[in-house]
Amino acid sequence: MRLAVIADIHGNQDALDAVLADVRAQGADRLYVNGDVVNRGPDSVSCLNTVLALPQDELAGLTLGNHDDLMLLWHDRSHALPGEWFDDPFWGATDWSARQLNAAGLLNPLRRWPLTVHIEDVGPPVLLAHGSPTHYREALGQFTTDERAAALLDEAGVNVLVASHIHRSMVRLLGQRWFINTGAVGAPFDGDPAARYLQLDLHGGAWVPTIRHVPYDRRGVLERFISSGLLEAGGVSAEIFRLELQTARSLYTPFWDWTEQGGGRRDWDGWRHFLSLHQELLQPQS
């Protein structure tokens, strides 16, 4: 039995196409999507249509990611979001993506996606959660302590816990249990632009994980930031998302944190000032 778990597609159709081709070439028996199909990139509509059109005998389950849910919260003008965000140009990229998905009639399917998926009918039990089983925004990765990882595995009662969300892949063995992050299909943050996903193989009654690296040509998706209208409508946030794709680095979160600490405003002047102070973020990672 071979499972494939993909996540953090983030509106990047070219990366999704490359990964789906690799999943099929590897002969996966089941495919799972662990959240964040949409937002950030220019192809939210086509990516979600592609996922929803996958054959039932191929797509075995999906989880709701924070960006998937953000599209619903934004469209519904939910009180779960600060009210001032809706009039803030910094959120232009989010507004653009939510409007695109609504116009295509694709928001309602997201409302039915669960927060977690349990795989218990084959091999040792596996739990998929976009962030953690506790919350879809909890970051799980190399920085997570063994104690926290073990507690989550214990609480879930599984042998394998699979998270995503942070765009950095990780595989850790704790005794005979696996603590894993899939990495990102559409926007990796470790300096390597190749799309990532998790492959789980059942051997001798135990799961064996492999992080697959799938190179693809990014020129098309980078151009569609412009041709789709996202860059013009989204302003500085869309430019940040585009630069993250170019550099395979996290830029949005460091910028947000800097503004929260009083460094500057979330506008073009603030962004330029932030980059002038943090040129290391644009340098290749060793």
One Martini backbone bead per residue (centre of mass of N, CA, C, O) as a GRO file, in nm:
protein
  286
    1MET     BB    1   0.095   0.036   0.023
    2ARG     BB    2   0.034   0.372  -0.115
    3LEU     BB    3   0.074   0.701  -0.001
    4ALA     BB    4  -0.044   1.042  -0.063
    5VAL     BB    5   0.061   1.373   0.065
    6ILE     BB    6  -0.082   1.686   0.008
    7ALA     BB    7   0.013   2.047   0.033
    8ASP     BB    8   0.024   2.370  -0.009
    9ILE     BB    9  -0.061   2.491  -0.301
   10HIS     BB   10  -0.151   2.792  -0.339
   11GLY     BB   11  -0.237   2.855  -0.638
   12ASN     BB   12  -0.042   2.623  -0.802
   13GLN     BB   13  -0.076   2.455  -1.088
   14ASP     BB   14   0.206   2.356  -1.175
   15ALA     BB   15   0.274   2.207  -0.914
   16LEU     BB   16   0.028   2.022  -0.910
   17ASP     BB   17   0.077   1.878  -1.177
   18ALA     BB   18   0.355   1.761  -1.105
   19VAL     BB   19   0.263   1.597  -0.855
   20LEU     BB   20   0.043   1.424  -0.983
   21ALA     BB   21   0.233   1.288  -1.182
   22ASP     BB   22   0.412   1.159  -0.961
   23VAL     BB   23   0.204   1.000  -0.806
   24ARG     BB   24   0.130   0.821  -1.052
   25ALA     BB   25   0.418   0.716  -1.117
   26GLN     BB   26   0.440   0.583  -0.817
   27GLY     BB   27   0.163   0.429  -0.751
   28ALA     BB   28  -0.060   0.538  -0.585
   29ASP     BB   29  -0.348   0.436  -0.406
   30ARG     BB   30  -0.356   0.714  -0.241
   31LEU     BB   31  -0.504   1.046  -0.190
   32TYR     BB   32  -0.411   1.337   0.001
   33VAL     BB   33  -0.540   1.654   0.132
   34ASN     BB   34  -0.370   1.895   0.366
   35GLY     BB   35  -0.441   2.171   0.276
   36ASP     BB   36  -0.417   2.462   0.107
   37VAL     BB   37  -0.516   2.511  -0.203
   38VAL     BB   38  -0.551   2.819  -0.150
   39ASN     BB   39  -0.410   3.100  -0.205
   40ARG     BB   40  -0.161   3.347  -0.302
   41GLY     BB   41  -0.206   3.246  -0.574
   42PRO     BB   42  -0.353   3.261  -0.915
   43ASP     BB   43  -0.495   2.935  -0.902
   44SER     BB   44  -0.745   2.864  -0.721
   45VAL     BB   45  -0.963   2.765  -0.913
   46SER     BB   46  -0.804   2.542  -1.065
   47CYS     BB   47  -0.710   2.383  -0.818
   48LEU     BB   48  -0.988   2.315  -0.700
   49ASN     BB   49  -1.099   2.179  -0.952
   50THR     BB   50  -0.886   1.957  -0.964
   51VAL     BB   51  -0.946   1.827  -0.689
   52LEU     BB   52  -1.260   1.782  -0.731
   53ALA     BB   53  -1.197   1.598  -1.005
   54LEU     BB   54  -1.101   1.370  -0.866
   55PRO     BB   55  -1.118   1.057  -0.835
   56GLN     BB   56  -1.255   0.852  -0.596
   57ASP     BB   57  -1.018   0.627  -0.632
   58GLU     BB   58  -0.794   0.856  -0.546
   59LEU     BB   59  -0.949   1.041  -0.352
   60ALA     BB   60  -0.958   0.994   0.012
   61GLY     BB   61  -0.891   1.299   0.128
   62LEU     BB   62  -0.961   1.600   0.332
   63THR     BB   63  -0.843   1.913   0.458
   64LEU     BB   64  -0.858   2.202   0.643
   65GLY     BB   65  -0.723   2.505   0.592
   66ASN     BB   66  -0.656   2.828   0.674
   67HIS     BB   67  -0.695   2.938   0.377
   68ASP     BB   68  -0.959   2.809   0.317
   69ASP     BB   69  -1.110   2.943   0.557
   70LEU     BB   70  -1.046   3.238   0.488
   71MET     BB   71  -1.237   3.252   0.245
   72LEU     BB   72  -1.492   3.225   0.418
   73LEU     BB   73  -1.448   3.452   0.625
   74TRP     BB   74  -1.429   3.674   0.414
   75HIS     BB   75  -1.698   3.642   0.266
   76ASP     BB   76  -1.869   3.650   0.552
   77ARG     BB   77  -1.761   3.860   0.746
   78SER     BB   78  -1.624   3.762   0.996
   79HIS     BB   79  -1.573   3.800   1.346
   80ALA     BB   80  -1.295   3.638   1.344
   81LEU     BB   81  -1.218   3.900   1.207
   82PRO     BB   82  -1.090   4.191   1.173
   83GLY     BB   83  -1.266   4.457   1.052
   84GLU     BB   84  -1.023   4.630   0.926
   85TRP     BB   85  -0.932   4.433   0.699
   86PHE     BB   86  -1.156   4.488   0.473
   87ASP     BB   87  -1.011   4.796   0.422
   88ASP     BB   88  -0.726   4.675   0.373
   89PRO     BB   89  -0.495   4.664   0.119
   90PHE     BB   90  -0.319   4.425   0.227
   91TRP     BB   91  -0.584   4.224   0.160
   92GLY     BB   92  -0.613   4.204  -0.156
   93ALA     BB   93  -0.541   3.905  -0.222
   94THR     BB   94  -0.764   3.776  -0.056
   95ASP     BB   95  -1.001   3.916  -0.194
   96TRP     BB   96  -0.946   3.813  -0.479
   97SER     BB   97  -0.969   3.507  -0.421
   98ALA     BB   98  -1.254   3.506  -0.299
   99ARG     BB   99  -1.393   3.621  -0.551
  100GLN     BB  100  -1.313   3.402  -0.749
  101LEU     BB  101  -1.445   3.162  -0.597
  102ASN     BB  102  -1.732   3.273  -0.586
  103ALA     BB  103  -1.777   3.310  -0.895
  104ALA     BB  104  -1.722   2.982  -0.927
  105GLY     BB  105  -1.870   2.823  -0.689
  106LEU     BB  106  -1.622   2.724  -0.450
  107LEU     BB  107  -1.694   2.761  -0.138
  108ASN     BB  108  -1.887   2.535  -0.032
  109PRO     BB  109  -1.697   2.286  -0.036
  110LEU     BB  110  -1.518   2.389   0.207
  111ARG     BB  111  -1.741   2.348   0.435
  112ARG     BB  112  -1.695   2.012   0.429
  113TRP     BB  113  -1.423   2.012   0.551
  114PRO     BB  114  -1.214   1.866   0.757
  115LEU     BB  115  -0.962   1.885   1.007
  116THR     BB  116  -0.949   1.566   0.996
  117VAL     BB  117  -0.775   1.247   0.918
  118HIS     BB  118  -0.836   0.903   0.937
  119ILE     BB  119  -0.620   0.606   0.909
  120GLU     BB  120  -0.751   0.258   0.981
  121ASP     BB  121  -0.779   0.028   0.733
  122VAL     BB  122  -0.452   0.055   0.704
  123GLY     BB  123  -0.246  -0.011   0.905
  124PRO     BB  124  -0.130   0.199   1.099
  125PRO     BB  125  -0.237   0.470   1.240
  126VAL     BB  126  -0.346   0.783   1.087
  127LEU     BB  127  -0.293   1.145   1.104
  128LEU     BB  128  -0.449   1.431   0.961
  129ALA     BB  129  -0.320   1.777   0.975
  130HIS     BB  130  -0.247   2.081   0.892
  131GLY     BB  131  -0.136   2.141   1.165
  132SER     BB  132  -0.308   2.030   1.417
  133PRO     BB  133  -0.540   1.868   1.609
  134THR     BB  134  -0.593   2.144   1.763
  135HIS     BB  135  -0.484   2.337   1.513
  136TYR     BB  136  -0.443   2.478   1.189
  137ARG     BB  137  -0.208   2.694   1.315
  138GLU     BB  138  -0.023   2.490   1.423
  139ALA     BB  139   0.317   2.453   1.444
  140LEU     BB  140   0.498   2.178   1.286
  141GLY     BB  141   0.848   2.080   1.351
  142GLN     BB  142   1.175   2.094   1.427
  143PHE     BB  143   1.092   2.278   1.688
  144THR     BB  144   0.951   2.047   1.801
  145THR     BB  145   0.916   1.870   2.061
  146ASP     BB  146   0.911   1.552   2.168
  147GLU     BB  147   0.693   1.596   2.381
  148ARG     BB  148   0.478   1.720   2.195
  149ALA     BB  149   0.468   1.497   1.985
  150ALA     BB  150   0.394   1.266   2.180
  151ALA     BB  151   0.131   1.391   2.283
  152LEU     BB  152  -0.016   1.396   2.009
  153LEU     BB  153   0.002   1.093   1.957
  154ASP     BB  154  -0.146   1.007   2.212
  155GLU     BB  155  -0.414   1.165   2.172
  156ALA     BB  156  -0.468   1.024   1.883
  157GLY     BB  157  -0.377   0.717   1.865
  158VAL     BB  158  -0.107   0.704   1.682
  159ASN     BB  159   0.176   0.633   1.459
  160VAL     BB  160   0.091   0.880   1.262
  161LEU     BB  161   0.181   1.227   1.213
  162VAL     BB  162   0.037   1.470   0.982
  163ALA     BB  163   0.166   1.770   0.869
  164SER     BB  164   0.183   2.120   0.779
  165HIS     BB  165   0.182   2.483   0.694
  166ILE     BB  166   0.519   2.563   0.701
  167HIS     BB  167   0.679   2.469   0.430
  168ARG     BB  168   0.837   2.225   0.592
  169SER     BB  169   0.998   1.946   0.593
  170MET     BB  170   0.953   1.638   0.803
  171VAL     BB  171   1.130   1.358   0.973
  172ARG     BB  172   1.033   1.172   1.274
  173LEU     BB  173   1.154   0.938   1.512
  174LEU     BB  174   0.950   0.789   1.783
  175GLY     BB  175   1.057   0.512   1.811
  176GLN     BB  176   0.765   0.377   1.635
  177ARG     BB  177   0.703   0.678   1.553
  178TRP     BB  178   0.561   0.938   1.344
  179PHE     BB  179   0.683   1.276   1.267
  180ILE     BB  180   0.527   1.490   1.019
  181ASN     BB  181   0.610   1.696   0.730
  182THR     BB  182   0.528   1.759   0.396
  183GLY     BB  183   0.525   2.021   0.295
  184ALA     BB  184   0.522   2.205  -0.018
  185VAL     BB  185   0.395   2.251  -0.327
  186GLY     BB  186   0.366   2.587  -0.392
  187ALA     BB  187   0.564   2.706  -0.119
  188PRO     BB  188   0.855   2.677  -0.030
  189PHE     BB  189   1.085   2.753   0.280
  190ASP     BB  190   1.407   2.620   0.208
  191GLY     BB  191   1.526   2.725  -0.093
  192ASP     BB  192   1.359   2.498  -0.245
  193PRO     BB  193   1.134   2.496  -0.523
  194ALA     BB  194   1.049   2.225  -0.497
  195ALA     BB  195   0.809   2.016  -0.476
  196ARG     BB  196   0.619   1.872  -0.202
  197TYR     BB  197   0.574   1.535  -0.062
  198LEU     BB  198   0.413   1.252   0.078
  199GLN     BB  199   0.529   0.916   0.125
  200LEU     BB  200   0.356   0.606   0.209
  201ASP     BB  201   0.485   0.288   0.307
  202LEU     BB  202   0.393  -0.052   0.337
  203HIS     BB  203   0.613  -0.241   0.559
  204GLY     BB  204   0.578  -0.495   0.763
  205GLY     BB  205   0.340  -0.318   0.914
  206ALA     BB  206   0.490  -0.042   0.828
  207TRP     BB  207   0.567   0.287   0.798
  208VAL     BB  208   0.733   0.458   0.516
  209PRO     BB  209   0.887   0.761   0.472
  210THR     BB  210   0.873   1.011   0.194
  211ILE     BB  211   1.020   1.289   0.046
  212ARG     BB  212   0.915   1.452  -0.231
  213HIS     BB  213   1.086   1.589  -0.519
  214VAL     BB  214   0.945   1.840  -0.759
  215PRO     BB  215   1.026   1.969  -1.034
  216TYR     BB  216   0.955   2.297  -1.190
  217ASP     BB  217   0.816   2.547  -1.384
  218ARG     BB  218   0.775   2.890  -1.268
  219ARG     BB  219   0.712   3.098  -1.497
  220GLY     BB  220   0.404   3.081  -1.524
  221VAL     BB  221   0.308   3.161  -1.236
  222LEU     BB  222   0.460   3.431  -1.224
  223GLU     BB  223   0.305   3.557  -1.466
  224ARG     BB  224   0.008   3.522  -1.344
  225PHE     BB  225   0.022   3.746  -1.139
  226ILE     BB  226  -0.025   3.947  -1.377
  227SER     BB  227  -0.242   3.834  -1.589
  228SER     BB  228  -0.476   3.788  -1.366
  229GLY     BB  229  -0.457   4.055  -1.151
  230LEU     BB  230  -0.328   4.009  -0.868
  231LEU     BB  231  -0.102   4.222  -0.842
  232GLU     BB  232  -0.283   4.471  -0.873
  233ALA     BB  233  -0.500   4.398  -0.648
  234GLY     BB  234  -0.293   4.301  -0.407
  235GLY     BB  235  -0.024   4.424  -0.401
  236VAL     BB  236   0.197   4.373  -0.154
  237SER     BB  237   0.104   4.083  -0.091
  238ALA     BB  238   0.140   3.970  -0.378
  239GLU     BB  239   0.443   4.035  -0.397
  240ILE     BB  240   0.527   3.854  -0.165
  241PHE     BB  241   0.423   3.586  -0.282
  242ARG     BB  242   0.600   3.600  -0.536
  243LEU     BB  243   0.876   3.612  -0.386
  244GLU     BB  244   0.847   3.346  -0.237
  245LEU     BB  245   0.850   3.176  -0.499
  246GLN     BB  246   1.131   3.269  -0.599
  247THR     BB  247   1.296   3.203  -0.310
  248ALA     BB  248   1.186   2.996  -0.101
  249ARG     BB  249   1.072   3.208   0.120
  250SER     BB  250   0.990   3.359   0.414
  251LEU     BB  251   0.815   3.693   0.429
  252TYR     BB  252   0.538   3.756   0.549
  253THR     BB  253   0.583   3.688   0.850
  254PRO     BB  254   0.824   3.876   0.913
  255PHE     BB  255   0.672   4.133   0.831
  256TRP     BB  256   0.438   4.113   1.025
  257ASP     BB  257   0.607   4.106   1.286
  258TRP     BB  258   0.745   4.381   1.243
  259THR     BB  259   0.480   4.548   1.250
  260GLU     BB  260   0.387   4.450   1.536
  261GLN     BB  261   0.670   4.584   1.658
  262GLY     BB  262   0.682   4.881   1.503
  263GLY     BB  263   0.846   4.910   1.222
  264GLY     BB  264   0.574   4.938   1.038
  265ARG     BB  265   0.386   4.945   0.765
  266ARG     BB  266   0.138   4.778   0.548
  267ASP     BB  267   0.321   4.884   0.291
  268TRP     BB  268   0.535   4.982   0.055
  269ASP     BB  269   0.721   5.137   0.246
  270GLY     BB  270   0.746   4.915   0.461
  271TRP     BB  271   0.858   4.696   0.275
  272ARG     BB  272   1.115   4.842   0.181
  273HIS     BB  273   1.230   4.882   0.462
  274PHE     BB  274   1.245   4.588   0.544
  275LEU     BB  275   1.440   4.498   0.315
  276SER     BB  276   1.674   4.691   0.397
  277LEU     BB  277   1.707   4.523   0.682
  278HIS     BB  278   1.657   4.215   0.520
  279GLN     BB  279   1.854   4.088   0.288
  280GLU     BB  280   1.890   3.788   0.383
  281LEU     BB  281   1.606   3.687   0.273
  282LEU     BB  282   1.730   3.698  -0.043
  283GLN     BB  283   1.924   3.481   0.016
  284PRO     BB  284   2.072   3.207  -0.024
  285GLN     BB  285   2.064   2.894   0.103
  286SER     BB  286   2.283   2.652   0.254
   0.00000   0.00000   0.00000
